[in-house]
Amino acid sequence: MAIIYGLGICYYIIAILYTIQEGRKRSIGFIGVGLLVFCLPMIGMFIVESLSNTKAKGCKWCGNKYNEAEHCGLCGKNEQGAVKAGFVPRP
Ligand SMILES: [Zn+2]
């Protein structure tokens, strides 16, 4: 029995860390990730992983609305308009 409780505690420690990390970038947010991970142990994590992952912020400089990275893939700028070091714009 002790092993089962130990594994359960380990899972919830991982689940809390997972929620903090994934809640920041997933479109469903902290509450959505937390509910899935805690109500559906293990399965919830797979659901979160399969969800339309990151929040696509888009790029306000060139209108690339599918940009998910910090620096835009088309113009290389971040939110402050700073171009990524060594970025070569596509023709
Ligand atoms: Zn851009």
PDB file of the backbone (N, CA, C, O) and the ligand in Angstrom, with CONECT records:
HET     ZN  A 101       1
ATOM      1  N   MET A   1       0.831  -1.219   0.000  1.00  0.00           N
ATOM      2  CA  MET A   1       0.000   0.000   0.000  1.00  0.00           C
ATOM      3  C   MET A   1       0.861   1.264   0.000  1.00  0.00           C
ATOM      4  O   MET A   1       0.562   2.239  -0.689  1.00  0.00           O
ATOM      5  N   ALA A   2       1.935   1.223   0.788  1.00  0.00           N
ATOM      6  CA  ALA A   2       2.800   2.409   0.889  1.00  0.00           C
ATOM      7  C   ALA A   2       3.347   2.813  -0.476  1.00  0.00           C
ATOM      8  O   ALA A   2       3.519   3.996  -0.767  1.00  0.00           O
ATOM      9  N   ILE A   3       3.616   1.811  -1.303  1.00  0.00           N
ATOM     10  CA  ILE A   3       4.163   2.094  -2.640  1.00  0.00           C
ATOM     11  C   ILE A   3       3.131   2.859  -3.478  1.00  0.00           C
ATOM     12  O   ILE A   3       3.465   3.800  -4.198  1.00  0.00           O
ATOM     13  N   ILE A   4       1.878   2.430  -3.363  1.00  0.00           N
ATOM     14  CA  ILE A   4       0.812   3.089  -4.134  1.00  0.00           C
ATOM     15  C   ILE A   4       0.656   4.549  -3.693  1.00  0.00           C
ATOM     16  O   ILE A   4       0.534   5.449  -4.524  1.00  0.00           O
ATOM     17  N   TYR A   5       0.662   4.767  -2.381  1.00  0.00           N
ATOM     18  CA  TYR A   5       0.557   6.149  -1.894  1.00  0.00           C
ATOM     19  C   TYR A   5       1.764   6.971  -2.334  1.00  0.00           C
ATOM     20  O   TYR A   5       1.628   8.133  -2.717  1.00  0.00           O
ATOM     21  N   GLY A   6       2.921   6.371  -2.278  1.00  0.00           N
ATOM     22  CA  GLY A   6       4.152   7.050  -2.707  1.00  0.00           C
ATOM     23  C   GLY A   6       4.078   7.464  -4.159  1.00  0.00           C
ATOM     24  O   GLY A   6       4.433   8.586  -4.518  1.00  0.00           O
ATOM     25  N   LEU A   7       3.612   6.544  -4.994  1.00  0.00           N
ATOM     26  CA  LEU A   7       3.480   6.852  -6.419  1.00  0.00           C
ATOM     27  C   LEU A   7       2.451   7.952  -6.647  1.00  0.00           C
ATOM     28  O   LEU A   7       2.634   8.823  -7.497  1.00  0.00           O
ATOM     29  N   GLY A   8       1.362   7.901  -5.874  1.00  0.00           N
ATOM     30  CA  GLY A   8       0.324   8.926  -5.996  1.00  0.00           C
ATOM     31  C   GLY A   8       0.864  10.299  -5.647  1.00  0.00           C
ATOM     32  O   GLY A   8       0.596  11.274  -6.350  1.00  0.00           O
ATOM     33  N   ILE A   9       1.623  10.379  -4.563  1.00  0.00           N
ATOM     34  CA  ILE A   9       2.204  11.664  -4.147  1.00  0.00           C
ATOM     35  C   ILE A   9       3.182  12.165  -5.213  1.00  0.00           C
ATOM     36  O   ILE A   9       3.187  13.346  -5.561  1.00  0.00           O
ATOM     37  N   CYS A  10       4.008  11.250  -5.724  1.00  0.00           N
ATOM     38  CA  CYS A  10       4.959  11.621  -6.798  1.00  0.00           C
ATOM     39  C   CYS A  10       4.209  12.173  -8.002  1.00  0.00           C
ATOM     40  O   CYS A  10       4.613  13.175  -8.593  1.00  0.00           O
ATOM     41  N   TYR A  11       3.106  11.506  -8.362  1.00  0.00           N
ATOM     42  CA  TYR A  11       2.344  11.960  -9.517  1.00  0.00           C
ATOM     43  C   TYR A  11       1.846  13.381  -9.311  1.00  0.00           C
ATOM     44  O   TYR A  11       1.945  14.211 -10.214  1.00  0.00           O
ATOM     45  N   TYR A  12       1.309  13.669  -8.120  1.00  0.00           N
ATOM     46  CA  TYR A  12       0.738  14.995  -7.898  1.00  0.00           C
ATOM     47  C   TYR A  12       1.808  16.083  -7.814  1.00  0.00           C
ATOM     48  O   TYR A  12       1.554  17.233  -8.171  1.00  0.00           O
ATOM     49  N   ILE A  13       3.002  15.724  -7.343  1.00  0.00           N
ATOM     50  CA  ILE A  13       4.102  16.702  -7.362  1.00  0.00           C
ATOM     51  C   ILE A  13       4.454  17.030  -8.820  1.00  0.00           C
ATOM     52  O   ILE A  13       4.623  18.194  -9.184  1.00  0.00           O
ATOM     53  N   ILE A  14       4.559  15.989  -9.638  1.00  0.00           N
ATOM     54  CA  ILE A  14       4.863  16.198 -11.058  1.00  0.00           C
ATOM     55  C   ILE A  14       3.729  16.982 -11.721  1.00  0.00           C
ATOM     56  O   ILE A  14       3.968  17.874 -12.536  1.00  0.00           O
ATOM     57  N   ALA A  15       2.478  16.631 -11.355  1.00  0.00           N
ATOM     58  CA  ALA A  15       1.317  17.283 -11.951  1.00  0.00           C
ATOM     59  C   ALA A  15       1.303  18.789 -11.652  1.00  0.00           C
ATOM     60  O   ALA A  15       0.959  19.592 -12.520  1.00  0.00           O
ATOM     61  N   ILE A  16       1.677  19.168 -10.424  1.00  0.00           N
ATOM     62  CA  ILE A  16       1.710  20.591 -10.063  1.00  0.00           C
ATOM     63  C   ILE A  16       2.760  21.311 -10.906  1.00  0.00           C
ATOM     64  O   ILE A  16       2.494  22.378 -11.459  1.00  0.00           O
ATOM     65  N   LEU A  17       3.946  20.727 -11.000  1.00  0.00           N
ATOM     66  CA  LEU A  17       5.015  21.340 -11.796  1.00  0.00           C
ATOM     67  C   LEU A  17       4.608  21.429 -13.271  1.00  0.00           C
ATOM     68  O   LEU A  17       4.874  22.421 -13.950  1.00  0.00           O
ATOM     69  N   TYR A  18       3.958  20.363 -13.743  1.00  0.00           N
ATOM     70  CA  TYR A  18       3.500  20.302 -15.126  1.00  0.00           C
ATOM     71  C   TYR A  18       2.471  21.398 -15.406  1.00  0.00           C
ATOM     72  O   TYR A  18       2.517  22.061 -16.443  1.00  0.00           O
ATOM     73  N   THR A  19       1.537  21.577 -14.458  1.00  0.00           N
ATOM     74  CA  THR A  19       0.504  22.606 -14.623  1.00  0.00           C
ATOM     75  C   THR A  19       1.132  24.001 -14.680  1.00  0.00           C
ATOM     76  O   THR A  19       0.744  24.830 -15.504  1.00  0.00           O
ATOM     77  N   ILE A  20       2.110  24.253 -13.793  1.00  0.00           N
ATOM     78  CA  ILE A  20       2.761  25.562 -13.775  1.00  0.00           C
ATOM     79  C   ILE A  20       3.457  25.820 -15.115  1.00  0.00           C
ATOM     80  O   ILE A  20       3.365  26.911 -15.678  1.00  0.00           O
ATOM     81  N   GLN A  21       4.146  24.804 -15.606  1.00  0.00           N
ATOM     82  CA  GLN A  21       4.907  24.958 -16.839  1.00  0.00           C
ATOM     83  C   GLN A  21       4.000  25.044 -18.070  1.00  0.00           C
ATOM     84  O   GLN A  21       4.167  25.930 -18.908  1.00  0.00           O
ATOM     85  N   GLU A  22       3.044  24.125 -18.171  1.00  0.00           N
ATOM     86  CA  GLU A  22       2.209  24.059 -19.370  1.00  0.00           C
ATOM     87  C   GLU A  22       1.103  25.113 -19.365  1.00  0.00           C
ATOM     88  O   GLU A  22       0.698  25.594 -20.423  1.00  0.00           O
ATOM     89  N   GLY A  23       0.612  25.473 -18.168  1.00  0.00           N
ATOM     90  CA  GLY A  23      -0.462  26.460 -18.070  1.00  0.00           C
ATOM     91  C   GLY A  23      -0.083  27.794 -18.688  1.00  0.00           C
ATOM     92  O   GLY A  23      -0.943  28.525 -19.179  1.00  0.00           O
ATOM     93  N   ARG A  24       1.204  28.109 -18.664  1.00  0.00           N
ATOM     94  CA  ARG A  24       1.699  29.355 -19.229  1.00  0.00           C
ATOM     95  C   ARG A  24       1.557  29.406 -20.732  1.00  0.00           C
ATOM     96  O   ARG A  24       1.283  30.466 -21.294  1.00  0.00           O
ATOM     97  N   LYS A  25       1.742  28.257 -21.404  1.00  0.00           N
ATOM     98  CA  LYS A  25       1.783  28.284 -22.866  1.00  0.00           C
ATOM     99  C   LYS A  25       0.581  27.656 -23.548  1.00  0.00           C
ATOM    100  O   LYS A  25       0.338  27.918 -24.727  1.00  0.00           O
ATOM    101  N   ARG A  26      -0.183  26.825 -22.825  1.00  0.00           N
ATOM    102  CA  ARG A  26      -1.331  26.186 -23.477  1.00  0.00           C
ATOM    103  C   ARG A  26      -2.505  27.149 -23.562  1.00  0.00           C
ATOM    104  O   ARG A  26      -2.694  27.998 -22.691  1.00  0.00           O
ATOM    105  N   SER A  27      -3.292  27.002 -24.625  1.00  0.00           N
ATOM    106  CA  SER A  27      -4.407  27.910 -24.831  1.00  0.00           C
ATOM    107  C   SER A  27      -5.481  27.778 -23.765  1.00  0.00           C
ATOM    108  O   SER A  27      -6.246  28.720 -23.556  1.00  0.00           O
ATOM    109  N   ILE A  28      -5.566  26.623 -23.071  1.00  0.00           N
ATOM    110  CA  ILE A  28      -6.609  26.438 -22.055  1.00  0.00           C
ATOM    111  C   ILE A  28      -6.221  27.038 -20.711  1.00  0.00           C
ATOM    112  O   ILE A  28      -7.066  27.141 -19.821  1.00  0.00           O
ATOM    113  N   GLY A  29      -4.969  27.436 -20.543  1.00  0.00           N
ATOM    114  CA  GLY A  29      -4.543  28.134 -19.330  1.00  0.00           C
ATOM    115  C   GLY A  29      -4.329  27.226 -18.132  1.00  0.00           C
ATOM    116  O   GLY A  29      -4.477  26.008 -18.221  1.00  0.00           O
ATOM    117  N   PHE A  30      -3.971  27.852 -16.990  1.00  0.00           N
ATOM    118  CA  PHE A  30      -3.657  27.110 -15.766  1.00  0.00           C
ATOM    119  C   PHE A  30      -4.831  26.250 -15.302  1.00  0.00           C
ATOM    120  O   PHE A  30      -4.653  25.082 -14.957  1.00  0.00           O
ATOM    121  N   ILE A  31      -6.031  26.834 -15.294  1.00  0.00           N
ATOM    122  CA  ILE A  31      -7.198  26.122 -14.768  1.00  0.00           C
ATOM    123  C   ILE A  31      -7.533  24.922 -15.647  1.00  0.00           C
ATOM    124  O   ILE A  31      -7.826  23.838 -15.142  1.00  0.00           O
ATOM    125  N   GLY A  32      -7.489  25.116 -16.940  1.00  0.00           N
ATOM    126  CA  GLY A  32      -7.784  24.023 -17.869  1.00  0.00           C
ATOM    127  C   GLY A  32      -6.799  22.883 -17.732  1.00  0.00           C
ATOM    128  O   GLY A  32      -7.190  21.719 -17.645  1.00  0.00           O
ATOM    129  N   VAL A  33      -5.507  23.223 -17.713  1.00  0.00           N
ATOM    130  CA  VAL A  33      -4.467  22.197 -17.571  1.00  0.00           C
ATOM    131  C   VAL A  33      -4.606  21.513 -16.219  1.00  0.00           C
ATOM    132  O   VAL A  33      -4.537  20.287 -16.136  1.00  0.00           O
ATOM    133  N   GLY A  34      -4.803  22.296 -15.152  1.00  0.00           N
ATOM    134  CA  GLY A  34      -4.925  21.747 -13.799  1.00  0.00           C
ATOM    135  C   GLY A  34      -6.083  20.777 -13.678  1.00  0.00           C
ATOM    136  O   GLY A  34      -5.934  19.694 -13.111  1.00  0.00           O
ATOM    137  N   LEU A  35      -7.234  21.155 -14.207  1.00  0.00           N
ATOM    138  CA  LEU A  35      -8.419  20.292 -14.133  1.00  0.00           C
ATOM    139  C   LEU A  35      -8.169  18.966 -14.838  1.00  0.00           C
ATOM    140  O   LEU A  35      -8.479  17.902 -14.302  1.00  0.00           O
ATOM    141  N   LEU A  36      -7.605  19.034 -16.048  1.00  0.00           N
ATOM    142  CA  LEU A  36      -7.359  17.809 -16.816  1.00  0.00           C
ATOM    143  C   LEU A  36      -6.364  16.904 -16.099  1.00  0.00           C
ATOM    144  O   LEU A  36      -6.576  15.696 -15.986  1.00  0.00           O
ATOM    145  N   VAL A  37      -5.279  17.501 -15.618  1.00  0.00           N
ATOM    146  CA  VAL A  37      -4.197  16.717 -15.014  1.00  0.00           C
ATOM    147  C   VAL A  37      -4.635  16.105 -13.677  1.00  0.00           C
ATOM    148  O   VAL A  37      -4.256  14.976 -13.364  1.00  0.00           O
ATOM    149  N   PHE A  38      -5.426  16.836 -12.889  1.00  0.00           N
ATOM    150  CA  PHE A  38      -5.829  16.325 -11.575  1.00  0.00           C
ATOM    151  C   PHE A  38      -7.062  15.436 -11.626  1.00  0.00           C
ATOM    152  O   PHE A  38      -7.177  14.501 -10.833  1.00  0.00           O
ATOM    153  N   CYS A  39      -7.986  15.709 -12.540  1.00  0.00           N
ATOM    154  CA  CYS A  39      -9.195  14.889 -12.620  1.00  0.00           C
ATOM    155  C   CYS A  39      -8.955  13.605 -13.404  1.00  0.00           C
ATOM    156  O   CYS A  39      -9.591  12.585 -13.138  1.00  0.00           O
ATOM    157  N   LEU A  40      -8.050  13.651 -14.356  1.00  0.00           N
ATOM    158  CA  LEU A  40      -7.755  12.474 -15.170  1.00  0.00           C
ATOM    159  C   LEU A  40      -6.262  12.181 -15.085  1.00  0.00           C
ATOM    160  O   LEU A  40      -5.518  12.504 -16.011  1.00  0.00           O
ATOM    161  N   PRO A  41      -5.811  11.574 -13.987  1.00  0.00           N
ATOM    162  CA  PRO A  41      -4.369  11.323 -13.856  1.00  0.00           C
ATOM    163  C   PRO A  41      -3.822  10.563 -15.064  1.00  0.00           C
ATOM    164  O   PRO A  41      -4.457   9.636 -15.566  1.00  0.00           O
ATOM    165  N   MET A  42      -2.674  10.955 -15.508  1.00  0.00           N
ATOM    166  CA  MET A  42      -1.996  10.420 -16.698  1.00  0.00           C
ATOM    167  C   MET A  42      -2.735  10.772 -17.987  1.00  0.00           C
ATOM    168  O   MET A  42      -2.151  11.389 -18.878  1.00  0.00           O
ATOM    169  N   ILE A  43      -4.013  10.392 -18.103  1.00  0.00           N
ATOM    170  CA  ILE A  43      -4.772  10.621 -19.340  1.00  0.00           C
ATOM    171  C   ILE A  43      -4.845  12.126 -19.622  1.00  0.00           C
ATOM    172  O   ILE A  43      -4.733  12.565 -20.767  1.00  0.00           O
ATOM    173  N   GLY A  44      -5.036  12.906 -18.546  1.00  0.00           N
ATOM    174  CA  GLY A  44      -5.113  14.354 -18.676  1.00  0.00           C
ATOM    175  C   GLY A  44      -3.876  14.950 -19.319  1.00  0.00           C
ATOM    176  O   GLY A  44      -3.967  15.870 -20.132  1.00  0.00           O
ATOM    177  N   MET A  45      -2.709  14.414 -18.947  1.00  0.00           N
ATOM    178  CA  MET A  45      -1.464  14.914 -19.529  1.00  0.00           C
ATOM    179  C   MET A  45      -1.412  14.652 -21.028  1.00  0.00           C
ATOM    180  O   MET A  45      -0.944  15.492 -21.797  1.00  0.00           O
ATOM    181  N   PHE A  46      -1.898  13.475 -21.439  1.00  0.00           N
ATOM    182  CA  PHE A  46      -1.918  13.160 -22.866  1.00  0.00           C
ATOM    183  C   PHE A  46      -2.875  14.093 -23.602  1.00  0.00           C
ATOM    184  O   PHE A  46      -2.595  14.516 -24.723  1.00  0.00           O
ATOM    185  N   ILE A  47      -4.002  14.412 -22.972  1.00  0.00           N
ATOM    186  CA  ILE A  47      -4.965  15.332 -23.592  1.00  0.00           C
ATOM    187  C   ILE A  47      -4.324  16.708 -23.749  1.00  0.00           C
ATOM    188  O   ILE A  47      -4.431  17.334 -24.804  1.00  0.00           O
ATOM    189  N   VAL A  48      -3.651  17.179 -22.683  1.00  0.00           N
ATOM    190  CA  VAL A  48      -2.990  18.487 -22.741  1.00  0.00           C
ATOM    191  C   VAL A  48      -1.949  18.497 -23.861  1.00  0.00           C
ATOM    192  O   VAL A  48      -1.844  19.462 -24.618  1.00  0.00           O
ATOM    193  N   GLU A  49      -1.175  17.397 -23.954  1.00  0.00           N
ATOM    194  CA  GLU A  49      -0.138  17.314 -24.986  1.00  0.00           C
ATOM    195  C   GLU A  49      -0.737  17.355 -26.386  1.00  0.00           C
ATOM    196  O   GLU A  49      -0.125  17.892 -27.310  1.00  0.00           O
ATOM    197  N   SER A  50      -1.932  16.789 -26.547  1.00  0.00           N
ATOM    198  CA  SER A  50      -2.525  16.712 -27.874  1.00  0.00           C
ATOM    199  C   SER A  50      -3.306  17.966 -28.246  1.00  0.00           C
ATOM    200  O   SER A  50      -3.678  18.152 -29.405  1.00  0.00           O
ATOM    201  N   LEU A  51      -3.553  18.830 -27.256  1.00  0.00           N
ATOM    202  CA  LEU A  51      -4.310  20.053 -27.541  1.00  0.00           C
ATOM    203  C   LEU A  51      -3.518  20.992 -28.436  1.00  0.00           C
ATOM    204  O   LEU A  51      -2.288  20.971 -28.459  1.00  0.00           O
ATOM    205  N   SER A  52      -4.247  21.806 -29.167  1.00  0.00           N
ATOM    206  CA  SER A  52      -3.601  22.800 -30.017  1.00  0.00           C
ATOM    207  C   SER A  52      -2.636  23.592 -29.146  1.00  0.00           C
ATOM    208  O   SER A  52      -2.969  24.638 -28.589  1.00  0.00           O
ATOM    209  N   ASN A  53      -1.456  23.061 -29.054  1.00  0.00           N
ATOM    210  CA  ASN A  53      -0.462  23.416 -28.045  1.00  0.00           C
ATOM    211  C   ASN A  53      -0.349  24.876 -27.640  1.00  0.00           C
ATOM    212  O   ASN A  53      -1.102  25.339 -26.784  1.00  0.00           O
ATOM    213  N   THR A  54       0.560  25.593 -28.230  1.00  0.00           N
ATOM    214  CA  THR A  54       0.863  26.919 -27.720  1.00  0.00           C
ATOM    215  C   THR A  54      -0.157  27.960 -28.154  1.00  0.00           C
ATOM    216  O   THR A  54      -0.894  27.760 -29.120  1.00  0.00           O
ATOM    217  N   LYS A  55      -0.190  29.049 -27.447  1.00  0.00           N
ATOM    218  CA  LYS A  55      -1.001  30.187 -27.839  1.00  0.00           C
ATOM    219  C   LYS A  55      -0.325  30.835 -29.036  1.00  0.00           C
ATOM    220  O   LYS A  55       0.802  31.316 -28.927  1.00  0.00           O
ATOM    221  N   ALA A  56      -0.995  30.851 -30.163  1.00  0.00           N
ATOM    222  CA  ALA A  56      -0.426  31.524 -31.315  1.00  0.00           C
ATOM    223  C   ALA A  56      -0.681  33.017 -31.139  1.00  0.00           C
ATOM    224  O   ALA A  56      -1.808  33.486 -31.296  1.00  0.00           O
ATOM    225  N   LYS A  57       0.363  33.749 -30.816  1.00  0.00           N
ATOM    226  CA  LYS A  57       0.208  35.175 -30.557  1.00  0.00           C
ATOM    227  C   LYS A  57       0.104  35.953 -31.853  1.00  0.00           C
ATOM    228  O   LYS A  57      -0.541  36.999 -31.926  1.00  0.00           O
ATOM    229  N   GLY A  58       0.764  35.409 -32.884  1.00  0.00           N
ATOM    230  CA  GLY A  58       0.822  36.135 -34.138  1.00  0.00           C
ATOM    231  C   GLY A  58       1.896  37.200 -34.069  1.00  0.00           C
ATOM    232  O   GLY A  58       2.438  37.495 -33.004  1.00  0.00           O
ATOM    233  N   CYS A  59       2.190  37.764 -35.208  1.00  0.00           N
ATOM    234  CA  CYS A  59       3.222  38.795 -35.284  1.00  0.00           C
ATOM    235  C   CYS A  59       2.562  40.105 -35.642  1.00  0.00           C
ATOM    236  O   CYS A  59       1.853  40.204 -36.644  1.00  0.00           O
ATOM    237  N   LYS A  60       2.802  41.122 -34.809  1.00  0.00           N
ATOM    238  CA  LYS A  60       2.159  42.419 -35.071  1.00  0.00           C
ATOM    239  C   LYS A  60       2.921  43.250 -36.095  1.00  0.00           C
ATOM    240  O   LYS A  60       2.461  44.313 -36.512  1.00  0.00           O
ATOM    241  N   TRP A  61       4.091  42.757 -36.496  1.00  0.00           N
ATOM    242  CA  TRP A  61       4.922  43.537 -37.428  1.00  0.00           C
ATOM    243  C   TRP A  61       4.647  43.182 -38.876  1.00  0.00           C
ATOM    244  O   TRP A  61       4.619  44.064 -39.734  1.00  0.00           O
ATOM    245  N   CYS A  62       4.443  41.907 -39.160  1.00  0.00           N
ATOM    246  CA  CYS A  62       4.241  41.512 -40.560  1.00  0.00           C
ATOM    247  C   CYS A  62       2.906  40.828 -40.785  1.00  0.00           C
ATOM    248  O   CYS A  62       2.586  40.471 -41.919  1.00  0.00           O
ATOM    249  N   GLY A  63       2.108  40.634 -39.720  1.00  0.00           N
ATOM    250  CA  GLY A  63       0.789  40.039 -39.872  1.00  0.00           C
ATOM    251  C   GLY A  63       0.795  38.526 -39.982  1.00  0.00           C
ATOM    252  O   GLY A  63      -0.208  37.936 -40.384  1.00  0.00           O
ATOM    253  N   ASN A  64       1.903  37.884 -39.633  1.00  0.00           N
ATOM    254  CA  ASN A  64       1.984  36.422 -39.623  1.00  0.00           C
ATOM    255  C   ASN A  64       1.234  35.915 -38.403  1.00  0.00           C
ATOM    256  O   ASN A  64       1.785  35.897 -37.302  1.00  0.00           O
ATOM    257  N   LYS A  65      -0.024  35.501 -38.585  1.00  0.00           N
ATOM    258  CA  LYS A  65      -0.848  35.163 -37.426  1.00  0.00           C
ATOM    259  C   LYS A  65      -0.600  33.767 -36.889  1.00  0.00           C
ATOM    260  O   LYS A  65      -1.167  33.401 -35.859  1.00  0.00           O
ATOM    261  N   TYR A  66       0.233  32.975 -37.556  1.00  0.00           N
ATOM    262  CA  TYR A  66       0.508  31.631 -37.060  1.00  0.00           C
ATOM    263  C   TYR A  66       1.793  31.569 -36.251  1.00  0.00           C
ATOM    264  O   TYR A  66       2.234  30.488 -35.861  1.00  0.00           O
ATOM    265  N   ASN A  67       2.385  32.705 -36.002  1.00  0.00           N
ATOM    266  CA  ASN A  67       3.632  32.703 -35.250  1.00  0.00           C
ATOM    267  C   ASN A  67       3.399  32.256 -33.808  1.00  0.00           C
ATOM    268  O   ASN A  67       2.541  32.798 -33.111  1.00  0.00           O
ATOM    269  N   GLU A  68       4.176  31.258 -33.365  1.00  0.00           N
ATOM    270  CA  GLU A  68       4.062  30.750 -31.996  1.00  0.00           C
ATOM    271  C   GLU A  68       5.348  30.947 -31.215  1.00  0.00           C
ATOM    272  O   GLU A  68       5.367  30.823 -29.990  1.00  0.00           O
ATOM    273  N   ALA A  69       6.409  31.252 -31.921  1.00  0.00           N
ATOM    274  CA  ALA A  69       7.703  31.397 -31.263  1.00  0.00           C
ATOM    275  C   ALA A  69       7.867  32.818 -30.739  1.00  0.00           C
ATOM    276  O   ALA A  69       7.064  33.705 -31.032  1.00  0.00           O
ATOM    277  N   GLU A  70       8.929  33.014 -29.955  1.00  0.00           N
ATOM    278  CA  GLU A  70       9.191  34.341 -29.424  1.00  0.00           C
ATOM    279  C   GLU A  70       9.508  35.311 -30.562  1.00  0.00           C
ATOM    280  O   GLU A  70       9.029  36.444 -30.596  1.00  0.00           O
ATOM    281  N   HIS A  71      10.326  34.827 -31.486  1.00  0.00           N
ATOM    282  CA  HIS A  71      10.663  35.636 -32.660  1.00  0.00           C
ATOM    283  C   HIS A  71       9.873  35.101 -33.852  1.00  0.00           C
ATOM    284  O   HIS A  71       9.800  33.891 -34.067  1.00  0.00           O
ATOM    285  N   CYS A  72       9.292  36.000 -34.613  1.00  0.00           N
ATOM    286  CA  CYS A  72       8.491  35.629 -35.777  1.00  0.00           C
ATOM    287  C   CYS A  72       9.338  34.872 -36.798  1.00  0.00           C
ATOM    288  O   CYS A  72      10.500  35.210 -37.027  1.00  0.00           O
ATOM    289  N   GLY A  73       8.745  33.844 -37.407  1.00  0.00           N
ATOM    290  CA  GLY A  73       9.471  33.056 -38.394  1.00  0.00           C
ATOM    291  C   GLY A  73       9.635  33.763 -39.723  1.00  0.00           C
ATOM    292  O   GLY A  73      10.501  33.388 -40.514  1.00  0.00           O
ATOM    293  N   LEU A  74       8.833  34.771 -39.986  1.00  0.00           N
ATOM    294  CA  LEU A  74       8.892  35.455 -41.277  1.00  0.00           C
ATOM    295  C   LEU A  74       9.771  36.699 -41.238  1.00  0.00           C
ATOM    296  O   LEU A  74      10.602  36.904 -42.123  1.00  0.00           O
ATOM    297  N   CYS A  75       9.589  37.527 -40.216  1.00  0.00           N
ATOM    298  CA  CYS A  75      10.366  38.767 -40.168  1.00  0.00           C
ATOM    299  C   CYS A  75      11.409  38.753 -39.050  1.00  0.00           C
ATOM    300  O   CYS A  75      12.252  39.648 -38.988  1.00  0.00           O
ATOM    301  N   GLY A  76      11.366  37.758 -38.172  1.00  0.00           N
ATOM    302  CA  GLY A  76      12.400  37.613 -37.139  1.00  0.00           C
ATOM    303  C   GLY A  76      12.286  38.562 -35.968  1.00  0.00           C
ATOM    304  O   GLY A  76      13.185  38.625 -35.129  1.00  0.00           O
ATOM    305  N   LYS A  77      11.177  39.312 -35.899  1.00  0.00           N
ATOM    306  CA  LYS A  77      11.027  40.277 -34.804  1.00  0.00           C
ATOM    307  C   LYS A  77      10.268  39.675 -33.636  1.00  0.00           C
ATOM    308  O   LYS A  77       9.404  38.818 -33.821  1.00  0.00           O
ATOM    309  N   ASN A  78      10.595  40.128 -32.426  1.00  0.00           N
ATOM    310  CA  ASN A  78       9.805  39.740 -31.263  1.00  0.00           C
ATOM    311  C   ASN A  78       8.801  40.850 -30.964  1.00  0.00           C
ATOM    312  O   ASN A  78       8.643  41.785 -31.750  1.00  0.00           O
ATOM    313  N   GLU A  79       8.126  40.740 -29.823  1.00  0.00           N
ATOM    314  CA  GLU A  79       7.072  41.701 -29.508  1.00  0.00           C
ATOM    315  C   GLU A  79       7.571  43.145 -29.426  1.00  0.00           C
ATOM    316  O   GLU A  79       6.845  44.084 -29.754  1.00  0.00           O
ATOM    317  N   GLN A  80       8.803  43.304 -28.989  1.00  0.00           N
ATOM    318  CA  GLN A  80       9.375  44.656 -28.887  1.00  0.00           C
ATOM    319  C   GLN A  80       9.921  45.164 -30.217  1.00  0.00           C
ATOM    320  O   GLN A  80      10.374  46.304 -30.312  1.00  0.00           O
ATOM    321  N   GLY A  81       9.879  44.309 -31.253  1.00  0.00           N
ATOM    322  CA  GLY A  81      10.378  44.727 -32.557  1.00  0.00           C
ATOM    323  C   GLY A  81      11.856  44.503 -32.757  1.00  0.00           C
ATOM    324  O   GLY A  81      12.434  44.952 -33.747  1.00  0.00           O
ATOM    325  N   ALA A  82      12.480  43.794 -31.799  1.00  0.00           N
ATOM    326  CA  ALA A  82      13.912  43.509 -31.920  1.00  0.00           C
ATOM    327  C   ALA A  82      14.112  42.284 -32.805  1.00  0.00           C
ATOM    328  O   ALA A  82      13.488  41.246 -32.583  1.00  0.00           O
ATOM    329  N   VAL A  83      14.962  42.400 -33.784  1.00  0.00           N
ATOM    330  CA  VAL A  83      15.211  41.294 -34.703  1.00  0.00           C
ATOM    331  C   VAL A  83      16.171  40.305 -34.045  1.00  0.00           C
ATOM    332  O   VAL A  83      17.155  40.687 -33.412  1.00  0.00           O
ATOM    333  N   LYS A  84      15.851  39.025 -34.217  1.00  0.00           N
ATOM    334  CA  LYS A  84      16.673  37.952 -33.676  1.00  0.00           C
ATOM    335  C   LYS A  84      18.087  38.038 -34.267  1.00  0.00           C
ATOM    336  O   LYS A  84      18.263  38.279 -35.461  1.00  0.00           O
ATOM    337  N   ALA A  85      19.075  37.837 -33.415  1.00  0.00           N
ATOM    338  CA  ALA A  85      20.469  37.918 -33.852  1.00  0.00           C
ATOM    339  C   ALA A  85      20.747  36.875 -34.927  1.00  0.00           C
ATOM    340  O   ALA A  85      20.463  35.692 -34.736  1.00  0.00           O
ATOM    341  N   GLY A  86      21.291  37.299 -36.034  1.00  0.00           N
ATOM    342  CA  GLY A  86      21.655  36.390 -37.110  1.00  0.00           C
ATOM    343  C   GLY A  86      20.492  35.958 -37.974  1.00  0.00           C
ATOM    344  O   GLY A  86      20.617  35.015 -38.756  1.00  0.00           O
ATOM    345  N   PHE A  87      19.344  36.643 -37.845  1.00  0.00           N
ATOM    346  CA  PHE A  87      18.177  36.264 -38.639  1.00  0.00           C
ATOM    347  C   PHE A  87      18.296  36.750 -40.088  1.00  0.00           C
ATOM    348  O   PHE A  87      18.605  37.913 -40.346  1.00  0.00           O
ATOM    349  N   VAL A  88      18.044  35.838 -41.015  1.00  0.00           N
ATOM    350  CA  VAL A  88      18.079  36.188 -42.432  1.00  0.00           C
ATOM    351  C   VAL A  88      16.639  36.136 -42.946  1.00  0.00           C
ATOM    352  O   VAL A  88      16.041  35.061 -42.998  1.00  0.00           O
ATOM    353  N   PRO A  89      16.079  37.282 -43.324  1.00  0.00           N
ATOM    354  CA  PRO A  89      14.678  37.277 -43.796  1.00  0.00           C
ATOM    355  C   PRO A  89      14.517  36.456 -45.071  1.00  0.00           C
ATOM    356  O   PRO A  89      15.400  36.416 -45.927  1.00  0.00           O
ATOM    357  N   ARG A  90      13.375  35.813 -45.167  1.00  0.00           N
ATOM    358  CA  ARG A  90      13.081  35.012 -46.372  1.00  0.00           C
ATOM    359  C   ARG A  90      12.743  35.933 -47.525  1.00  0.00           C
ATOM    360  O   ARG A  90      12.102  36.966 -47.331  1.00  0.00           O
ATOM    361  N   PRO A  91      13.171  35.564 -48.731  1.00  0.00           N
ATOM    362  CA  PRO A  91      12.899  36.441 -49.878  1.00  0.00           C
ATOM    363  C   PRO A  91      11.407  36.468 -50.241  1.00  0.00           C
ATOM    364  O   PRO A  91      11.012  37.156 -51.182  1.00  0.00           O
TER     365      PRO A  91
HETATM  366 ZN    ZN A 101       6.640  38.865 -38.350  1.00  0.00          ZN2+
END
